[in-house]
Amino acid sequence: MKTNVGNTDKLIRIIVAIVLGTLYLTNTVSGFVGLAVLVVAVILIATSIISFCPIYPLFGINTFPTKKSNKL
């Protein structure tokens, strides 16, 4: 697995996961939709931790910064 999730992307994922988890825990969303929201929150946290999103390569997305060489 090649890292493809950058720091800003991680922060956004964690914030969205917290919001979704809060919606679930406060019963704002419940039933099947609530479980789907909880699953999405867990996936966002997991992809933030491992710095890899399996969907990104399908679309050619990479938010991880690459090192630029200092060629003169």
Phi and psi restraints in degrees (range 20) as a CNS / XPLOR table:
assign (resid 1 and name C) (resid 2 and name N)
       (resid 2 and name CA) (resid 2 and name C) 1.0 -97.1 20.0 2
assign (resid 2 and name N) (resid 2 and name CA)
       (resid 2 and name C) (resid 3 and name N) 1.0 133.2 20.0 2
assign (resid 2 and name C) (resid 3 and name N)
       (resid 3 and name CA) (resid 3 and name C) 1.0 -60.4 20.0 2
assign (resid 3 and name N) (resid 3 and name CA)
       (resid 3 and name C) (resid 4 and name N) 1.0 128.3 20.0 2
assign (resid 3 and name C) (resid 4 and name N)
       (resid 4 and name CA) (resid 4 and name C) 1.0 -137.1 20.0 2
assign (resid 4 and name N) (resid 4 and name CA)
       (resid 4 and name C) (resid 5 and name N) 1.0 13.6 20.0 2
assign (resid 4 and name C) (resid 5 and name N)
       (resid 5 and name CA) (resid 5 and name C) 1.0 -118.8 20.0 2
assign (resid 5 and name N) (resid 5 and name CA)
       (resid 5 and name C) (resid 6 and name N) 1.0 116.9 20.0 2
assign (resid 5 and name C) (resid 6 and name N)
       (resid 6 and name CA) (resid 6 and name C) 1.0 -82.9 20.0 2
assign (resid 6 and name N) (resid 6 and name CA)
       (resid 6 and name C) (resid 7 and name N) 1.0 176.3 20.0 2
assign (resid 6 and name C) (resid 7 and name N)
       (resid 7 and name CA) (resid 7 and name C) 1.0 -64.1 20.0 2
assign (resid 7 and name N) (resid 7 and name CA)
       (resid 7 and name C) (resid 8 and name N) 1.0 -42.8 20.0 2
assign (resid 7 and name C) (resid 8 and name N)
       (resid 8 and name CA) (resid 8 and name C) 1.0 -64.4 20.0 2
assign (resid 8 and name N) (resid 8 and name CA)
       (resid 8 and name C) (resid 9 and name N) 1.0 -41.0 20.0 2
assign (resid 8 and name C) (resid 9 and name N)
       (resid 9 and name CA) (resid 9 and name C) 1.0 -62.1 20.0 2
assign (resid 9 and name N) (resid 9 and name CA)
       (resid 9 and name C) (resid 10 and name N) 1.0 -42.1 20.0 2
assign (resid 9 and name C) (resid 10 and name N)
       (resid 10 and name CA) (resid 10 and name C) 1.0 -60.6 20.0 2
assign (resid 10 and name N) (resid 10 and name CA)
       (resid 10 and name C) (resid 11 and name N) 1.0 -45.6 20.0 2
assign (resid 10 and name C) (resid 11 and name N)
       (resid 11 and name CA) (resid 11 and name C) 1.0 -60.9 20.0 2
assign (resid 11 and name N) (resid 11 and name CA)
       (resid 11 and name C) (resid 12 and name N) 1.0 -44.9 20.0 2
assign (resid 11 and name C) (resid 12 and name N)
       (resid 12 and name CA) (resid 12 and name C) 1.0 -62.5 20.0 2
assign (resid 12 and name N) (resid 12 and name CA)
       (resid 12 and name C) (resid 13 and name N) 1.0 -43.7 20.0 2
assign (resid 12 and name C) (resid 13 and name N)
       (resid 13 and name CA) (resid 13 and name C) 1.0 -61.3 20.0 2
assign (resid 13 and name N) (resid 13 and name CA)
       (resid 13 and name C) (resid 14 and name N) 1.0 -42.2 20.0 2
assign (resid 13 and name C) (resid 14 and name N)
       (resid 14 and name CA) (resid 14 and name C) 1.0 -67.0 20.0 2
assign (resid 14 and name N) (resid 14 and name CA)
       (resid 14 and name C) (resid 15 and name N) 1.0 -41.6 20.0 2
assign (resid 14 and name C) (resid 15 and name N)
       (resid 15 and name CA) (resid 15 and name C) 1.0 -63.1 20.0 2
assign (resid 15 and name N) (resid 15 and name CA)
       (resid 15 and name C) (resid 16 and name N) 1.0 -45.2 20.0 2
assign (resid 15 and name C) (resid 16 and name N)
       (resid 16 and name CA) (resid 16 and name C) 1.0 -63.7 20.0 2
assign (resid 16 and name N) (resid 16 and name CA)
       (resid 16 and name C) (resid 17 and name N) 1.0 -39.8 20.0 2
assign (resid 16 and name C) (resid 17 and name N)
       (resid 17 and name CA) (resid 17 and name C) 1.0 -63.7 20.0 2
assign (resid 17 and name N) (resid 17 and name CA)
       (resid 17 and name C) (resid 18 and name N) 1.0 -39.8 20.0 2
assign (resid 17 and name C) (resid 18 and name N)
       (resid 18 and name CA) (resid 18 and name C) 1.0 -64.2 20.0 2
assign (resid 18 and name N) (resid 18 and name CA)
       (resid 18 and name C) (resid 19 and name N) 1.0 -43.1 20.0 2
assign (resid 18 and name C) (resid 19 and name N)
       (resid 19 and name CA) (resid 19 and name C) 1.0 -62.5 20.0 2
assign (resid 19 and name N) (resid 19 and name CA)
       (resid 19 and name C) (resid 20 and name N) 1.0 -46.4 20.0 2
assign (resid 19 and name C) (resid 20 and name N)
       (resid 20 and name CA) (resid 20 and name C) 1.0 -64.3 20.0 2
assign (resid 20 and name N) (resid 20 and name CA)
       (resid 20 and name C) (resid 21 and name N) 1.0 -41.5 20.0 2
assign (resid 20 and name C) (resid 21 and name N)
       (resid 21 and name CA) (resid 21 and name C) 1.0 -63.0 20.0 2
assign (resid 21 and name N) (resid 21 and name CA)
       (resid 21 and name C) (resid 22 and name N) 1.0 -39.2 20.0 2
assign (resid 21 and name C) (resid 22 and name N)
       (resid 22 and name CA) (resid 22 and name C) 1.0 -64.7 20.0 2
assign (resid 22 and name N) (resid 22 and name CA)
       (resid 22 and name C) (resid 23 and name N) 1.0 -41.7 20.0 2
assign (resid 22 and name C) (resid 23 and name N)
       (resid 23 and name CA) (resid 23 and name C) 1.0 -59.8 20.0 2
assign (resid 23 and name N) (resid 23 and name CA)
       (resid 23 and name C) (resid 24 and name N) 1.0 -40.0 20.0 2
assign (resid 23 and name C) (resid 24 and name N)
       (resid 24 and name CA) (resid 24 and name C) 1.0 -70.4 20.0 2
assign (resid 24 and name N) (resid 24 and name CA)
       (resid 24 and name C) (resid 25 and name N) 1.0 -46.8 20.0 2
assign (resid 24 and name C) (resid 25 and name N)
       (resid 25 and name CA) (resid 25 and name C) 1.0 -68.8 20.0 2
assign (resid 25 and name N) (resid 25 and name CA)
       (resid 25 and name C) (resid 26 and name N) 1.0 -25.6 20.0 2
assign (resid 25 and name C) (resid 26 and name N)
       (resid 26 and name CA) (resid 26 and name C) 1.0 -92.1 20.0 2
assign (resid 26 and name N) (resid 26 and name CA)
       (resid 26 and name C) (resid 27 and name N) 1.0 7.3 20.0 2
assign (resid 26 and name C) (resid 27 and name N)
       (resid 27 and name CA) (resid 27 and name C) 1.0 59.9 20.0 2
assign (resid 27 and name N) (resid 27 and name CA)
       (resid 27 and name C) (resid 28 and name N) 1.0 26.5 20.0 2
assign (resid 27 and name C) (resid 28 and name N)
       (resid 28 and name CA) (resid 28 and name C) 1.0 -68.8 20.0 2
assign (resid 28 and name N) (resid 28 and name CA)
       (resid 28 and name C) (resid 29 and name N) 1.0 -36.9 20.0 2
assign (resid 28 and name C) (resid 29 and name N)
       (resid 29 and name CA) (resid 29 and name C) 1.0 -120.4 20.0 2
assign (resid 29 and name N) (resid 29 and name CA)
       (resid 29 and name C) (resid 30 and name N) 1.0 139.2 20.0 2
assign (resid 29 and name C) (resid 30 and name N)
       (resid 30 and name CA) (resid 30 and name C) 1.0 -144.7 20.0 2
assign (resid 30 and name N) (resid 30 and name CA)
       (resid 30 and name C) (resid 31 and name N) 1.0 179.1 20.0 2
assign (resid 30 and name C) (resid 31 and name N)
       (resid 31 and name CA) (resid 31 and name C) 1.0 69.8 20.0 2
assign (resid 31 and name N) (resid 31 and name CA)
       (resid 31 and name C) (resid 32 and name N) 1.0 -147.4 20.0 2
assign (resid 31 and name C) (resid 32 and name N)
       (resid 32 and name CA) (resid 32 and name C) 1.0 -62.4 20.0 2
assign (resid 32 and name N) (resid 32 and name CA)
       (resid 32 and name C) (resid 33 and name N) 1.0 -40.8 20.0 2
assign (resid 32 and name C) (resid 33 and name N)
       (resid 33 and name CA) (resid 33 and name C) 1.0 -63.9 20.0 2
assign (resid 33 and name N) (resid 33 and name CA)
       (resid 33 and name C) (resid 34 and name N) 1.0 -39.8 20.0 2
assign (resid 33 and name C) (resid 34 and name N)
       (resid 34 and name CA) (resid 34 and name C) 1.0 -62.3 20.0 2
assign (resid 34 and name N) (resid 34 and name CA)
       (resid 34 and name C) (resid 35 and name N) 1.0 -42.9 20.0 2
assign (resid 34 and name C) (resid 35 and name N)
       (resid 35 and name CA) (resid 35 and name C) 1.0 -66.7 20.0 2
assign (resid 35 and name N) (resid 35 and name CA)
       (resid 35 and name C) (resid 36 and name N) 1.0 -38.5 20.0 2
assign (resid 35 and name C) (resid 36 and name N)
       (resid 36 and name CA) (resid 36 and name C) 1.0 -62.9 20.0 2
assign (resid 36 and name N) (resid 36 and name CA)
       (resid 36 and name C) (resid 37 and name N) 1.0 -41.8 20.0 2
assign (resid 36 and name C) (resid 37 and name N)
       (resid 37 and name CA) (resid 37 and name C) 1.0 -63.3 20.0 2
assign (resid 37 and name N) (resid 37 and name CA)
       (resid 37 and name C) (resid 38 and name N) 1.0 -41.4 20.0 2
assign (resid 37 and name C) (resid 38 and name N)
       (resid 38 and name CA) (resid 38 and name C) 1.0 -65.3 20.0 2
assign (resid 38 and name N) (resid 38 and name CA)
       (resid 38 and name C) (resid 39 and name N) 1.0 -41.3 20.0 2
assign (resid 38 and name C) (resid 39 and name N)
       (resid 39 and name CA) (resid 39 and name C) 1.0 -62.9 20.0 2
assign (resid 39 and name N) (resid 39 and name CA)
       (resid 39 and name C) (resid 40 and name N) 1.0 -43.2 20.0 2
assign (resid 39 and name C) (resid 40 and name N)
       (resid 40 and name CA) (resid 40 and name C) 1.0 -62.0 20.0 2
assign (resid 40 and name N) (resid 40 and name CA)
       (resid 40 and name C) (resid 41 and name N) 1.0 -41.1 20.0 2
assign (resid 40 and name C) (resid 41 and name N)
       (resid 41 and name CA) (resid 41 and name C) 1.0 -62.3 20.0 2
assign (resid 41 and name N) (resid 41 and name CA)
       (resid 41 and name C) (resid 42 and name N) 1.0 -42.5 20.0 2
assign (resid 41 and name C) (resid 42 and name N)
       (resid 42 and name CA) (resid 42 and name C) 1.0 -65.5 20.0 2
assign (resid 42 and name N) (resid 42 and name CA)
       (resid 42 and name C) (resid 43 and name N) 1.0 -41.1 20.0 2
assign (resid 42 and name C) (resid 43 and name N)
       (resid 43 and name CA) (resid 43 and name C) 1.0 -63.5 20.0 2
assign (resid 43 and name N) (resid 43 and name CA)
       (resid 43 and name C) (resid 44 and name N) 1.0 -41.9 20.0 2
assign (resid 43 and name C) (resid 44 and name N)
       (resid 44 and name CA) (resid 44 and name C) 1.0 -62.9 20.0 2
assign (resid 44 and name N) (resid 44 and name CA)
       (resid 44 and name C) (resid 45 and name N) 1.0 -41.6 20.0 2
assign (resid 44 and name C) (resid 45 and name N)
       (resid 45 and name CA) (resid 45 and name C) 1.0 -65.4 20.0 2
assign (resid 45 and name N) (resid 45 and name CA)
       (resid 45 and name C) (resid 46 and name N) 1.0 -44.2 20.0 2
assign (resid 45 and name C) (resid 46 and name N)
       (resid 46 and name CA) (resid 46 and name C) 1.0 -63.0 20.0 2
assign (resid 46 and name N) (resid 46 and name CA)
       (resid 46 and name C) (resid 47 and name N) 1.0 -44.1 20.0 2
assign (resid 46 and name C) (resid 47 and name N)
       (resid 47 and name CA) (resid 47 and name C) 1.0 -68.7 20.0 2
assign (resid 47 and name N) (resid 47 and name CA)
       (resid 47 and name C) (resid 48 and name N) 1.0 -27.1 20.0 2
assign (resid 47 and name C) (resid 48 and name N)
       (resid 48 and name CA) (resid 48 and name C) 1.0 -69.9 20.0 2
assign (resid 48 and name N) (resid 48 and name CA)
       (resid 48 and name C) (resid 49 and name N) 1.0 -40.6 20.0 2
assign (resid 48 and name C) (resid 49 and name N)
       (resid 49 and name CA) (resid 49 and name C) 1.0 -68.2 20.0 2
assign (resid 49 and name N) (resid 49 and name CA)
       (resid 49 and name C) (resid 50 and name N) 1.0 -44.1 20.0 2
assign (resid 49 and name C) (resid 50 and name N)
       (resid 50 and name CA) (resid 50 and name C) 1.0 -88.6 20.0 2
assign (resid 50 and name N) (resid 50 and name CA)
       (resid 50 and name C) (resid 51 and name N) 1.0 -5.3 20.0 2
assign (resid 50 and name C) (resid 51 and name N)
       (resid 51 and name CA) (resid 51 and name C) 1.0 59.0 20.0 2
assign (resid 51 and name N) (resid 51 and name CA)
       (resid 51 and name C) (resid 52 and name N) 1.0 31.3 20.0 2
assign (resid 51 and name C) (resid 52 and name N)
       (resid 52 and name CA) (resid 52 and name C) 1.0 -141.3 20.0 2
assign (resid 52 and name N) (resid 52 and name CA)
       (resid 52 and name C) (resid 53 and name N) 1.0 129.7 20.0 2
assign (resid 52 and name C) (resid 53 and name N)
       (resid 53 and name CA) (resid 53 and name C) 1.0 -115.1 20.0 2
assign (resid 53 and name N) (resid 53 and name CA)
       (resid 53 and name C) (resid 54 and name N) 1.0 117.4 20.0 2
assign (resid 53 and name C) (resid 54 and name N)
       (resid 54 and name CA) (resid 54 and name C) 1.0 -67.6 20.0 2
assign (resid 54 and name N) (resid 54 and name CA)
       (resid 54 and name C) (resid 55 and name N) 1.0 -16.2 20.0 2
assign (resid 54 and name C) (resid 55 and name N)
       (resid 55 and name CA) (resid 55 and name C) 1.0 -83.1 20.0 2
assign (resid 55 and name N) (resid 55 and name CA)
       (resid 55 and name C) (resid 56 and name N) 1.0 -29.9 20.0 2
assign (resid 55 and name C) (resid 56 and name N)
       (resid 56 and name CA) (resid 56 and name C) 1.0 -55.6 20.0 2
assign (resid 56 and name N) (resid 56 and name CA)
       (resid 56 and name C) (resid 57 and name N) 1.0 -45.5 20.0 2
assign (resid 56 and name C) (resid 57 and name N)
       (resid 57 and name CA) (resid 57 and name C) 1.0 -61.7 20.0 2
assign (resid 57 and name N) (resid 57 and name CA)
       (resid 57 and name C) (resid 58 and name N) 1.0 -28.5 20.0 2
assign (resid 57 and name C) (resid 58 and name N)
       (resid 58 and name CA) (resid 58 and name C) 1.0 -63.2 20.0 2
assign (resid 58 and name N) (resid 58 and name CA)
       (resid 58 and name C) (resid 59 and name N) 1.0 -31.0 20.0 2
assign (resid 58 and name C) (resid 59 and name N)
       (resid 59 and name CA) (resid 59 and name C) 1.0 -107.2 20.0 2
assign (resid 59 and name N) (resid 59 and name CA)
       (resid 59 and name C) (resid 60 and name N) 1.0 3.8 20.0 2
assign (resid 59 and name C) (resid 60 and name N)
       (resid 60 and name CA) (resid 60 and name C) 1.0 72.1 20.0 2
assign (resid 60 and name N) (resid 60 and name CA)
       (resid 60 and name C) (resid 61 and name N) 1.0 28.0 20.0 2
assign (resid 60 and name C) (resid 61 and name N)
       (resid 61 and name CA) (resid 61 and name C) 1.0 -96.7 20.0 2
assign (resid 61 and name N) (resid 61 and name CA)
       (resid 61 and name C) (resid 62 and name N) 1.0 139.7 20.0 2
assign (resid 61 and name C) (resid 62 and name N)
       (resid 62 and name CA) (resid 62 and name C) 1.0 -150.5 20.0 2
assign (resid 62 and name N) (resid 62 and name CA)
       (resid 62 and name C) (resid 63 and name N) 1.0 110.5 20.0 2
assign (resid 62 and name C) (resid 63 and name N)
       (resid 63 and name CA) (resid 63 and name C) 1.0 -97.5 20.0 2
assign (resid 63 and name N) (resid 63 and name CA)
       (resid 63 and name C) (resid 64 and name N) 1.0 0.2 20.0 2
assign (resid 63 and name C) (resid 64 and name N)
       (resid 64 and name CA) (resid 64 and name C) 1.0 -78.8 20.0 2
assign (resid 64 and name N) (resid 64 and name CA)
       (resid 64 and name C) (resid 65 and name N) 1.0 127.1 20.0 2
assign (resid 64 and name C) (resid 65 and name N)
       (resid 65 and name CA) (resid 65 and name C) 1.0 -67.6 20.0 2
assign (resid 65 and name N) (resid 65 and name CA)
       (resid 65 and name C) (resid 66 and name N) 1.0 139.0 20.0 2
assign (resid 65 and name C) (resid 66 and name N)
       (resid 66 and name CA) (resid 66 and name C) 1.0 -99.2 20.0 2
assign (resid 66 and name N) (resid 66 and name CA)
       (resid 66 and name C) (resid 67 and name N) 1.0 148.4 20.0 2
assign (resid 66 and name C) (resid 67 and name N)
       (resid 67 and name CA) (resid 67 and name C) 1.0 -76.2 20.0 2
assign (resid 67 and name N) (resid 67 and name CA)
       (resid 67 and name C) (resid 68 and name N) 1.0 134.2 20.0 2
assign (resid 67 and name C) (resid 68 and name N)
       (resid 68 and name CA) (resid 68 and name C) 1.0 -97.0 20.0 2
assign (resid 68 and name N) (resid 68 and name CA)
       (resid 68 and name C) (resid 69 and name N) 1.0 135.5 20.0 2
assign (resid 68 and name C) (resid 69 and name N)
       (resid 69 and name CA) (resid 69 and name C) 1.0 -80.4 20.0 2
assign (resid 69 and name N) (resid 69 and name CA)
       (resid 69 and name C) (resid 70 and name N) 1.0 149.2 20.0 2
assign (resid 69 and name C) (resid 70 and name N)
       (resid 70 and name CA) (resid 70 and name C) 1.0 -97.1 20.0 2
assign (resid 70 and name N) (resid 70 and name CA)
       (resid 70 and name C) (resid 71 and name N) 1.0 72.5 20.0 2
assign (resid 70 and name C) (resid 71 and name N)
       (resid 71 and name CA) (resid 71 and name C) 1.0 -87.3 20.0 2
assign (resid 71 and name N) (resid 71 and name CA)
       (resid 71 and name C) (resid 72 and name N) 1.0 137.4 20.0 2
